[in-house]
Amino acid sequence: MLPFWTSIAALSIVQGALVALPRSLTGVELTRLRRRRWAAVPPASVIAFVLVARRAETLSAQGLTYLALGAVPVLAALALGWLSPSARPLRAVLVLPLFALAWADRGGLAGEGAALVLSGLSCVALGVLLAAVTPPRWLATGIVTMALADTTLVIADLLQRPNSALNAAHPAAGLPRLQSAVFGSAVMGYGDLFIAAVLGGLLATTIDRSSQRGAAALTAILALGFDLLFLAVNELPATVPVAVALILVIVTSRWRPARRGRAPELPSIAAATAPPTRAPAAR
């Protein structure tokens, strides 16, 4: 079994990578769907998961397992074929060997890595689509709100039981678990990958490609530093480093253009206070 610190560091680096992967997506069809209310999706996903899972932990966990089993490969194919910077339609077929490896080596590092890639790519697709239909200012607020909600639930100890039930759920026939990110001896929730990809989608629509990669590196560094809190606690909200990275990007983008005489690239958000903490839970 891979040591916990190596495992959690790998997951944190994946979070950073997911900020770099999304690309900007524009289209008449998606423009018609552009609404502020889409910004509620990130925080609502955390709250809805807790409400549903606490009412029927085992039943809802199994349902989410099969939902992920069907949706994650399709979304990952979209990311590989159309929604990432180097996407090509033929690359969508890479989902098949990744799924096969995740199935054949479930419980092994190679299988867990393949499942992690599939889950991460599915989040890239969701992040690109959400950024395409949500005004940047509102999406930024949604990311920070998700981190605040996540932190509140972790502090109140309302996430541990639902997360444990979800992580323990297994689909039939030894099929891979795609509802959470498991690597070695560490576990990170799907929402923790999702929020990183949403940040990537937001940045892809508001700043240049090199700045997006810089924000991805910043996210990874913050996540790795945040992991040190595992010396004192067993569960953390991994959405927090992503929200803090967003706030730092907004602050620096406001100051940098002022020195260059340009308008800021990223919109300021109403609440510029850094959110508390949440990250992955060790198994």
Secondary structure, 3 states (H helix, E strand, C coil): CCCHHHHHHHHHHHHHHHHHCCCCCCCHHHHHCCCHHHHHHHHHHHHHHHHHHHHCHHHHHHHHHHHHHHHHHHHHHHHHHHHCCCCCHHHHHHHHHHHHHHHHCCCCHHHHHHHHHHHHHHHHHHHHHHHHHCCHHHHHHHHHHHHHHHHHHHHCCCCHHHHHHHHHCCCHHHCCCCCEEEECCEEEEHHHHHHHHHHHHHHHHHCCHHHHHHHHHHHHHHHHHHHHHHHCCCECCCHHHHHHHHHHHHHHHHHHHHHHCCCCCCCCCCCCCCCCCCCCEEC
